[in-house]
Structures are given as C-alpha cells and as structure tokens.
Amino acid sequence: MRTGLLKQGFKQSESDPGLFFKQNGQGKLIGIVGIHVDDFIHAGSELFNATYLSPVLKVFQIGKNEKESFKYTGFQINQTSAGIMVDQSLYTKDSVNILPISPDRLKNKQADLTESERSDLRKMTGSLNWVVRATRPDLCFEMIDLSTKFKSGMVDDLIRVRKALKSVQLSKAEIFLSDLGDPSKWRVVCYTDAALGNLNDGIDSTGGSIVFVTNQTNKQCAVLDWQANKIKRVVRSTLAAEAMSLCDGLETAIHLRDLIEEVHGFQTGTIEIDALIDNQSTVDAVKSTTVVDDKRLRREIGSVKQMLERGTIKSVKWVPGSDQLADVLTKRGVNGCKLLQVIQKGKFLE
C-alpha cells in the first residue's frame, strides 16, 4: 500500500510512518490516510477521494468503504459538520465480561487471590485497559494500580475491577473531536500531573498527561492523547515526580504538534504549546536560574528549560488543582466528571 500511495503523490509522515497525507499545489492539506495493521482509515475532500484515493482503492482489496457513520476497529464513528464522535459503547455493553466472585470470598476482602482469581483479575483488567486507552481516561489510575496486583492481589482488588467495569457499562464511552476551523489558530495544551508514592505500598509514583489541540478563539478542542504510567524510577520528592511527568507529557505534545505542522505544511513551531501543571515548585524550578539540589532531577528541569529557551514550547504555567484535568489520571478518589465533560463535548469549560 505504501508504494501505491506514494505513486499517487502522497507523502509519508516522518513523525509516524503509518500516516500518509496529500497536499494540493498550494501546500494545503486535502486528504490523509492512516494505516492500522491490515485496516486503514482516510479523510479528505471530495476532490481527494475522487482523484487521488480512488486509484488506490482499485488496486487493493477493500472490504468496505464507508463514510459519515460507520464502525472501525470496534468504534462507532459519526461525523457531522460540528465534528466527529468516536463511540465505544457497543464494545462496553457487549464485549466487557464481568466475571463472578463467590459470595463466600466477598466476606474476606483481604484474602489473597487464588490462581484462578488472579487469572480473572488479569482478564478484567485487560478489558478495562482497552476502554481506558480509548474513551475513559478518568479510570487510568485504577487500571494502573490494578495491574500491579497480578501477583499479590487480594479479593478487594477483584471487587475493584468489577466495580470499574460496571461503571464503564453504565456510563458514556465516547469522545467528541470538534471541528477547530483554521489550523493557523490552533494551539496545543498539555496538562501534566504526578502523585508521589501511591503505587506498590508507597515505593513507586504515578505520572500522567493529557494533550489537546484547541482553537484559541472559541475554546473548542479535540483530545489527542492521554497516558498515565508508573514513573520510570523511584523518586524521593513530589518535585521530582512532577518534573518527570512534565517532561514525558511535553515529549508527547511536541511529537503531536510536529505531526500536525507536517501534514499542514507549517514551519516548525508555528503551533505553540502550553504546559499546565498544578505544582508551583516545579514551575518555580523551571523558571529559576538556581540549580536544583537533586542531581538526577537536574536533567529533567534542564530539558524543560531548554525547550522554553529554544521556543520549542511557549510556556509552563501553574493552574489550581481544581482546573488540573490530568489530576484524575494519577490518583484515586478524584472526580473525573470535569475531564469527561471536556472530552465528550469537545470544548473547554468556562
């Protein structure tokens, strides 16, 4: 397929080899093709579909070619003039299997899991992971924490994963990608957060980020990526955890910004990146000329400073915890309603 697309004048992305795009004579993006294993999805103008994509479709065996409303890799895709809705509800209702627990076991939540129960925990956490990665970022921390219990879990962990999956089945599992209009008015916003020592009995920490592209004039937005993981090394301070999470989130934001600029033919750095973090110490460390005491942390702080100095990113700003959309990715007990409202409506709240 790569050869066929290149023959039709497509360019292969340098940022993502599975992405191909077509620009017109003025360098304006008119179509795009994304390849996923043996499936591919495309979007573009009528001219793009008729003139450039049709010859490719004639060469390759295509099962179905659908538009506006269709299913793709387990998702229902619905496109309107306002944007694109990606809905995972059919999967959550029909394919999520909540395995039973013996009533006798429910009486002792602190009991160690049997081998059979550990297998059930892995299966249900796997189902939760698929939903979390696609439409429910608010359950990120629960999924990460449960994944650390595969060898030493208790009955309470089995109860937790069942509760999370029930929540998935009873709630919306969708994201809305708003039509953002003129790409020259776009901006990338990266929220990052961390929690110190909340995994593996206080040893490991959690870091997370969520990246949006937004229109600067009307608050419309489209979520591009979210991730939450155990921080790569054991850290001794909140500052270290937050700084490492900030670095990881910015790397993702820069990659996505570069990809957007590439397909639109923009110069590097045309679209600005703002990082939002609710830890003032990290913001102060990034802006300070004083070197931090933690020698291992100097690398992360120095990396962010360099991004700012070179103009790779526009700013690192403090936001109150109530406005930190990544907060729910890294810790239990945080209300995820605000984040879900943003990604499901495709618009930042006032």
Sequence and secondary structure as in RCSB ss.txt:
>XXXX:A:sequence
MRTGLLKQGFKQSESDPGLFFKQNGQGKLIGIVGIHVDDFIHAGSELFNATYLSPVLKVFQIGKNEKESFKYTGF
QINQTSAGIMVDQSLYTKDSVNILPISPDRLKNKQADLTESERSDLRKMTGSLNWVVRATRPDLCFEMIDLSTKF
KSGMVDDLIRVRKALKSVQLSKAEIFLSDLGDPSKWRVVCYTDAALGNLNDGIDSTGGSIVFVTNQTNKQCAVLD
WQANKIKRVVRSTLAAEAMSLCDGLETAIHLRDLIEEVHGFQTGTIEIDALIDNQSTVDAVKSTTVVDDKRLRRE
IGSVKQMLERGTIKSVKWVPGSDQLADVLTKRGVNGCKLLQVIQKGKFLE
>XXXX:A:secstr
 HHHHHHTT EE SS TTEEEEE TTS EEEEEEEETTEEEEEE HHIIIIIIHHHHHHS  S    SEEEETTE
EEEEETTEEEEE HHHHHHT       HHHHT TTSB  HHHHHHHHHHHHHHHHHHHHT GGGHHHHHHHHTTT
TT BHHHHHHHHHHHHHHHHS  EEEEE    GGGEEEEEEEEEEEEEETTTTEEEEEEEEEEEETTT BEEEEE
EEEEE SS  SSHHHHHHHHHHHHHHHHHHHHHHHHHHHT  TTSS EEEEES HHHHHHHH SS  S TTTHHH
HHHHHHHHHHTSS EEEE  GGG TTHHHHSTT   HHHHHHHHHTB   
